[in-house]
Amino acid sequence: MKRNEQIDARIAALLTAPLNAWVALSDDETRLVAHGATYQDVVEKLEKIGDDTSIILKTPPSWIPLAV
């Protein structure tokens, strides 16, 4: 995947993620793997599916135009 395509995929994944939540993105950051209200919720979901490579982060309460 080209760099611009990967950036576009990351933005699309983040924009589909719930706001003000903990989310896990695939290790290449192109798709949403899991989400939850707490960090621990996401960790448990990842453990359940056997994923130990996803990136966990917290989404903001709202996106501002230059945040993504």
MMTF fields as JSON, N, C-alpha, C and O atoms, coordinates in Angstrom:
{
  "mmtfVersion": "1.0.0",
  "mmtfProducer": "UNKNOWN",
  "numBonds": 271,
  "numAtoms": 272,
  "numGroups": 68,
  "numChains": 1,
  "numModels": 1,
  "chainsPerModel": [1],
  "groupsPerChain": [68],
  "chainIdList": ["A"],
  "bondAtomList": [4, 2, 8, 6, 12, 10, 16, 14, 20, 18, 24, 22, 28, 26, 32, 30, 36, 34, 40, 38, 44, 42, 48, 46, 52, 50, 56, 54, 60, 58, 64, 62, 68, 66, 72, 70, 76, 74, 80, 78, 84, 82, 88, 86, 92, 90, 96, 94, 100, 98, 104, 102, 108, 106, 112, 110, 116, 114, 120, 118, 124, 122, 128, 126, 132, 130, 136, 134, 140, 138, 144, 142, 148, 146, 152, 150, 156, 154, 160, 158, 164, 162, 168, 166, 172, 170, 176, 174, 180, 178, 184, 182, 188, 186, 192, 190, 196, 194, 200, 198, 204, 202, 208, 206, 212, 210, 216, 214, 220, 218, 224, 222, 228, 226, 232, 230, 236, 234, 240, 238, 244, 242, 248, 246, 252, 250, 256, 254, 260, 258, 264, 262, 268, 266],
  "bondOrderList": [1, 1, 1, 1, 1, 1, 1, 1, 1, 1, 1, 1, 1, 1, 1, 1, 1, 1, 1, 1, 1, 1, 1, 1, 1, 1, 1, 1, 1, 1, 1, 1, 1, 1, 1, 1, 1, 1, 1, 1, 1, 1, 1, 1, 1, 1, 1, 1, 1, 1, 1, 1, 1, 1, 1, 1, 1, 1, 1, 1, 1, 1, 1, 1, 1, 1, 1],
  "groupList": [{"groupName": "MET", "atomNameList": ["N", "CA", "C", "O"], "elementList": ["N", "C", "C", "O"], "formalChargeList": [0, 0, 0, 0], "bondAtomList": [1, 0, 2, 1, 3, 2], "bondOrderList": [1, 1, 2], "singleLetterCode": "M", "chemCompType": "L-PEPTIDE LINKING"}, {"groupName": "LYS", "atomNameList": ["N", "CA", "C", "O"], "elementList": ["N", "C", "C", "O"], "formalChargeList": [0, 0, 0, 0], "bondAtomList": [1, 0, 2, 1, 3, 2], "bondOrderList": [1, 1, 2], "singleLetterCode": "K", "chemCompType": "L-PEPTIDE LINKING"}, {"groupName": "ARG", "atomNameList": ["N", "CA", "C", "O"], "elementList": ["N", "C", "C", "O"], "formalChargeList": [0, 0, 0, 0], "bondAtomList": [1, 0, 2, 1, 3, 2], "bondOrderList": [1, 1, 2], "singleLetterCode": "R", "chemCompType": "L-PEPTIDE LINKING"}, {"groupName": "ASN", "atomNameList": ["N", "CA", "C", "O"], "elementList": ["N", "C", "C", "O"], "formalChargeList": [0, 0, 0, 0], "bondAtomList": [1, 0, 2, 1, 3, 2], "bondOrderList": [1, 1, 2], "singleLetterCode": "N", "chemCompType": "L-PEPTIDE LINKING"}, {"groupName": "GLU", "atomNameList": ["N", "CA", "C", "O"], "elementList": ["N", "C", "C", "O"], "formalChargeList": [0, 0, 0, 0], "bondAtomList": [1, 0, 2, 1, 3, 2], "bondOrderList": [1, 1, 2], "singleLetterCode": "E", "chemCompType": "L-PEPTIDE LINKING"}, {"groupName": "GLN", "atomNameList": ["N", "CA", "C", "O"], "elementList": ["N", "C", "C", "O"], "formalChargeList": [0, 0, 0, 0], "bondAtomList": [1, 0, 2, 1, 3, 2], "bondOrderList": [1, 1, 2], "singleLetterCode": "Q", "chemCompType": "L-PEPTIDE LINKING"}, {"groupName": "ILE", "atomNameList": ["N", "CA", "C", "O"], "elementList": ["N", "C", "C", "O"], "formalChargeList": [0, 0, 0, 0], "bondAtomList": [1, 0, 2, 1, 3, 2], "bondOrderList": [1, 1, 2], "singleLetterCode": "I", "chemCompType": "L-PEPTIDE LINKING"}, {"groupName": "ASP", "atomNameList": ["N", "CA", "C", "O"], "elementList": ["N", "C", "C", "O"], "formalChargeList": [0, 0, 0, 0], "bondAtomList": [1, 0, 2, 1, 3, 2], "bondOrderList": [1, 1, 2], "singleLetterCode": "D", "chemCompType": "L-PEPTIDE LINKING"}, {"groupName": "ALA", "atomNameList": ["N", "CA", "C", "O"], "elementList": ["N", "C", "C", "O"], "formalChargeList": [0, 0, 0, 0], "bondAtomList": [1, 0, 2, 1, 3, 2], "bondOrderList": [1, 1, 2], "singleLetterCode": "A", "chemCompType": "L-PEPTIDE LINKING"}, {"groupName": "LEU", "atomNameList": ["N", "CA", "C", "O"], "elementList": ["N", "C", "C", "O"], "formalChargeList": [0, 0, 0, 0], "bondAtomList": [1, 0, 2, 1, 3, 2], "bondOrderList": [1, 1, 2], "singleLetterCode": "L", "chemCompType": "L-PEPTIDE LINKING"}, {"groupName": "THR", "atomNameList": ["N", "CA", "C", "O"], "elementList": ["N", "C", "C", "O"], "formalChargeList": [0, 0, 0, 0], "bondAtomList": [1, 0, 2, 1, 3, 2], "bondOrderList": [1, 1, 2], "singleLetterCode": "T", "chemCompType": "L-PEPTIDE LINKING"}, {"groupName": "PRO", "atomNameList": ["N", "CA", "C", "O"], "elementList": ["N", "C", "C", "O"], "formalChargeList": [0, 0, 0, 0], "bondAtomList": [1, 0, 2, 1, 3, 2], "bondOrderList": [1, 1, 2], "singleLetterCode": "P", "chemCompType": "L-PEPTIDE LINKING"}, {"groupName": "TRP", "atomNameList": ["N", "CA", "C", "O"], "elementList": ["N", "C", "C", "O"], "formalChargeList": [0, 0, 0, 0], "bondAtomList": [1, 0, 2, 1, 3, 2], "bondOrderList": [1, 1, 2], "singleLetterCode": "W", "chemCompType": "L-PEPTIDE LINKING"}, {"groupName": "VAL", "atomNameList": ["N", "CA", "C", "O"], "elementList": ["N", "C", "C", "O"], "formalChargeList": [0, 0, 0, 0], "bondAtomList": [1, 0, 2, 1, 3, 2], "bondOrderList": [1, 1, 2], "singleLetterCode": "V", "chemCompType": "L-PEPTIDE LINKING"}, {"groupName": "SER", "atomNameList": ["N", "CA", "C", "O"], "elementList": ["N", "C", "C", "O"], "formalChargeList": [0, 0, 0, 0], "bondAtomList": [1, 0, 2, 1, 3, 2], "bondOrderList": [1, 1, 2], "singleLetterCode": "S", "chemCompType": "L-PEPTIDE LINKING"}, {"groupName": "HIS", "atomNameList": ["N", "CA", "C", "O"], "elementList": ["N", "C", "C", "O"], "formalChargeList": [0, 0, 0, 0], "bondAtomList": [1, 0, 2, 1, 3, 2], "bondOrderList": [1, 1, 2], "singleLetterCode": "H", "chemCompType": "L-PEPTIDE LINKING"}, {"groupName": "GLY", "atomNameList": ["N", "CA", "C", "O"], "elementList": ["N", "C", "C", "O"], "formalChargeList": [0, 0, 0, 0], "bondAtomList": [1, 0, 2, 1, 3, 2], "bondOrderList": [1, 1, 2], "singleLetterCode": "G", "chemCompType": "PEPTIDE LINKING"}, {"groupName": "TYR", "atomNameList": ["N", "CA", "C", "O"], "elementList": ["N", "C", "C", "O"], "formalChargeList": [0, 0, 0, 0], "bondAtomList": [1, 0, 2, 1, 3, 2], "bondOrderList": [1, 1, 2], "singleLetterCode": "Y", "chemCompType": "L-PEPTIDE LINKING"}],
  "groupTypeList": [0, 1, 2, 3, 4, 5, 6, 7, 8, 2, 6, 8, 8, 9, 9, 10, 8, 11, 9, 3, 8, 12, 13, 8, 9, 14, 7, 7, 4, 10, 2, 9, 13, 8, 15, 16, 8, 10, 17, 5, 7, 13, 13, 4, 1, 9, 4, 1, 6, 16, 7, 7, 10, 14, 6, 6, 9, 1, 10, 11, 11, 14, 12, 6, 11, 9, 8, 13],
  "groupIdList": [1, 2, 3, 4, 5, 6, 7, 8, 9, 10, 11, 12, 13, 14, 15, 16, 17, 18, 19, 20, 21, 22, 23, 24, 25, 26, 27, 28, 29, 30, 31, 32, 33, 34, 35, 36, 37, 38, 39, 40, 41, 42, 43, 44, 45, 46, 47, 48, 49, 50, 51, 52, 53, 54, 55, 56, 57, 58, 59, 60, 61, 62, 63, 64, 65, 66, 67, 68],
  "secStructList": [7, 7, 2, 2, 2, 2, 2, 2, 2, 2, 2, 2, 2, 2, 2, 2, 1, 7, 6, 6, 1, 3, 3, 3, 3, 7, 6, 6, 1, 7, 1, 3, 3, 3, 3, 3, 1, 1, 2, 2, 2, 2, 2, 2, 2, 2, 2, 2, 2, 6, 7, 7, 1, 7, 3, 3, 3, 3, 7, 7, 1, 1, 7, 7, 6, 6, 6, 7],
  "xCoordList": [0.847, 0.0, 0.894, 1.851, 0.573, 1.342, 1.078, 0.046, 2.03, 1.936, 0.642, -0.027, 0.276, -0.948, -2.182, -3.128, -2.184, -3.303, -3.396, -4.493, -2.256, -2.239, -2.737, -3.476, -2.338, -2.817, -4.322, -5.031, -4.821, -6.258, -7.005, -8.073, -6.445, -7.074, -7.078, -8.062, -6.008, -5.945, -7.003, -7.706, -7.117, -8.117, -9.521, -10.349, -9.791, -11.108, -11.401, -12.517, -10.423, -10.615, -10.9, -11.789, -10.157, -10.365, -11.721, -12.374, -12.14, -13.421, -14.607, -15.699, -14.41, -15.493, -15.471, -16.423, -14.4, -14.275, -15.191, -15.416, -15.723, -16.546, -15.72, -14.542, -16.36, -15.69, -15.613, -16.457, -14.591, -14.381, -14.397, -15.022, -13.704, -13.644, -12.214, -11.395, -11.939, -10.666, -10.849, -11.836, -9.89, -9.99, -8.679, -7.61, -8.787, -7.598, -7.6, -8.573, -6.494, -6.309, -5.341, -4.457, -5.524, -4.596, -3.177, -2.979, -2.191, -0.803, -0.372, 0.556, -1.025, -0.713, -1.62, -1.552, -2.468, -3.356, -4.378, -4.788, -4.802, -5.733, -7.15, -8.054, -7.359, -8.724, -8.936, -8.01, -10.182, -10.596, -10.788, -11.531, -10.123, -10.184, -11.141, -11.892, -11.113, -11.959, -12.123, -11.341, -13.147, -13.326, -14.073, -14.74, -13.954, -14.626, -14.577, -13.887, -15.312, -15.378, -14.089, -13.749, -13.371, -12.133, -10.999, -11.22, -9.8, -8.614, -8.707, -8.425, -9.103, -9.195, -10.21, -9.987, -11.328, -12.317, -11.667, -11.889, -10.868, -10.211, -9.177, -9.1, -8.387, -7.38, -8.052, -7.572, -9.148, -9.849, -10.388, -10.329, -10.911, -11.404, -10.263, -10.414, -9.12, -7.97, -7.45, -7.095, -7.405, -6.968, -7.912, -7.47, -9.204, -10.204, -10.021, -10.249, -9.605, -9.405, -7.944, -7.596, -7.099, -5.701, -4.852, -3.871, -5.213, -4.478, -3.53, -3.968, -2.239, -1.272, -0.438, 0.623, -0.92, -0.155, -0.898, -0.318, -2.162, -2.934, -2.437, -1.813, -2.73, -2.348, -3.584, -4.634, -3.454, -4.586, -4.417, -3.341, -5.51, -5.484, -6.859, -7.852, -6.91, -8.172, -8.581, -7.782, -9.816, -10.303, -10.788, -11.195, -10.744, -11.177, -12.706, -13.4, -13.221, -14.676, -15.246, -16.402, -14.456, -14.862, -13.604, -12.533, -13.756, -12.623, -12.605, -13.639, -11.454, -11.311, -10.655, -9.961, -10.843, -10.377, -8.921, -8.631, -8.011, -6.605, -6.157, -4.962, -7.079, -6.705, -6.395, -5.667, -6.922, -6.749, -5.652, -5.356],
  "yCoordList": [-1.172, 0.0, 1.237, 1.322, 2.192, 3.424, 4.275, 4.146, 5.146, 5.978, 6.795, 6.823, 7.452, 8.257, 7.388, 7.802, 6.195, 5.277, 4.838, 4.714, 4.604, 4.203, 5.34, 5.103, 6.553, 7.704, 7.846, 8.068, 7.721, 7.799, 6.696, 6.94, 5.497, 4.38, 4.642, 4.33, 5.205, 5.541, 6.579, 6.445, 7.61, 8.648, 8.047, 8.348, 7.21, 6.577, 5.722, 5.751, 4.972, 4.129, 4.983, 4.661, 6.057, 6.926, 7.628, 7.808, 8.018, 8.707, 7.772, 8.236, 6.47, 5.516, 5.064, 4.448, 5.367, 4.973, 5.83, 7.0, 5.255, 6.056, 7.152, 6.966, 8.292, 9.407, 9.165, 8.483, 9.733, 9.649, 8.199, 7.876, 7.341, 5.919, 5.426, 6.078, 4.278, 3.607, 2.732, 2.005, 2.804, 2.027, 1.307, 1.736, 0.21, -0.516, -0.497, -0.892, -0.031, -0.057, -1.181, -1.522, -1.745, -2.779, -2.232, -1.017, -3.12, -2.659, -1.736, -0.946, -1.819, -0.881, 0.349, 1.212, 0.418, 1.545, 1.809, 2.955, 0.784, 0.984, 0.516, 0.761, -0.164, -0.602, -0.662, -0.895, -0.444, -0.507, -1.967, -2.691, -2.402, -3.798, -3.98, -4.955, -3.039, -3.144, -1.757, -0.848, -1.61, -0.362, -0.649, -1.675, 0.27, 0.107, 1.385, 2.34, 1.39, 2.567, 2.762, 3.886, 1.661, 1.76, 1.053, 0.242, 1.387, 0.731, -0.782, -1.58, -1.152, -2.568, -3.303, -4.459, -2.648, -3.257, -3.658, -4.755, -2.752, -3.005, -4.114, -4.997, -4.074, -5.116, -6.488, -7.447, -6.581, -7.859, -8.34, -9.534, -7.429, -7.81, -8.302, -9.287, -7.621, -8.044, -9.403, -10.242, -9.625, -10.917, -12.028, -13.127, -11.735, -12.722, -13.161, -14.323, -12.221, -12.58, -12.942, -13.237, -12.916, -13.304, -12.275, -12.629, -11.032, -9.957, -9.288, -8.719, -9.358, -8.694, -7.664, -7.254, -7.244, -6.274, -4.967, -4.024, -4.891, -3.672, -2.51, -2.694, -1.318, -0.086, 0.458, 0.64, 0.713, 1.198, 2.693, 3.164, 3.429, 4.862, 5.353, 4.638, 6.558, 7.168, 8.196, 9.054, 8.121, 9.128, 10.343, 10.222, 11.506, 12.721, 12.823, 12.074, 13.74, 13.94, 14.412, 14.125, 15.126, 15.533, 15.754, 16.044, 15.611, 15.849, 17.294, 17.839, 17.926, 19.244, 19.054, 18.057, 19.943, 19.721, 19.282, 18.491, 19.752, 19.384, 18.283, 17.998, 17.644, 16.621, 15.286, 14.479, 15.039, 13.72, 13.76, 12.745],
  "zCoordList": [0.0, 0.0, 0.0, 0.769, -0.868, -0.924, 0.302, 0.961, 0.595, 1.801, 1.838, 2.871, 0.752, 0.743, 0.941, 1.612, 0.369, 0.552, 2.012, 2.557, 2.639, 4.043, 4.935, 5.89, 4.629, 5.394, 5.23, 6.212, 4.006, 3.759, 4.516, 5.077, 4.531, 5.246, 6.748, 7.418, 7.289, 8.716, 9.062, 10.064, 8.237, 8.482, 8.437, 9.296, 7.454, 7.347, 8.579, 9.099, 9.046, 10.222, 11.451, 12.239, 11.616, 12.778, 12.716, 13.744, 11.536, 11.412, 11.646, 11.974, 11.485, 11.771, 13.23, 13.708, 13.921, 15.331, 16.194, 15.887, 17.275, 18.175, 18.841, 19.146, 19.058, 19.724, 21.223, 21.805, 21.831, 23.282, 23.768, 24.778, 23.038, 23.369, 23.18, 22.533, 23.75, 23.513, 22.285, 22.172, 21.359, 20.128, 19.855, 20.289, 19.129, 18.682, 17.161, 16.519, 16.601, 15.152, 14.811, 15.597, 13.633, 13.179, 13.205, 13.219, 13.211, 13.341, 12.201, 12.375, 11.039, 9.957, 9.999, 9.124, 11.023, 11.305, 10.213, 10.03, 9.483, 8.381, 8.668, 7.869, 9.814, 10.121, 11.621, 12.398, 12.001, 13.392, 13.771, 13.107, 14.835, 15.256, 16.433, 16.481, 17.385, 18.578, 19.176, 18.898, 19.997, 20.732, 22.022, 22.153, 22.977, 24.252, 25.065, 24.708, 26.151, 27.017, 27.815, 28.185, 28.081, 28.855, 28.114, 27.215, 28.518, 27.963, 28.195, 27.301, 29.403, 29.757, 28.886, 28.525, 28.541, 27.64, 26.318, 25.806, 25.781, 24.496, 24.626, 23.771, 25.685, 25.912, 25.982, 25.378, 26.708, 26.833, 25.492, 25.196, 24.678, 23.349, 22.471, 21.748, 22.529, 21.738, 22.196, 21.368, 23.504, 24.024, 23.557, 23.223, 23.538, 23.137, 21.683, 21.347, 20.821, 19.412, 19.108, 17.965, 20.141, 19.967, 19.239, 18.584, 19.348, 18.671, 19.663, 20.663, 19.383, 20.254, 19.496, 19.966, 18.319, 17.532, 17.29, 16.753, 17.672, 17.423, 18.27, 19.316, 17.79, 18.456, 19.168, 18.551, 20.465, 21.25, 21.493, 21.861, 21.277, 21.532, 21.945, 21.807, 22.446, 22.892, 21.862, 21.487, 21.401, 20.463, 21.245, 22.401, 20.617, 21.304, 21.348, 20.661, 22.151, 22.211, 20.875, 20.564, 20.085, 18.742, 17.913, 18.445, 16.601, 15.706, 15.288, 14.905, 15.351, 14.79, 13.418, 13.219, 12.499, 11.117, 10.96, 10.063, 11.775, 11.615, 12.551, 12.62, 13.283, 14.262, 13.614, 14.192, 12.446, 11.826, 10.811, 10.181]
}
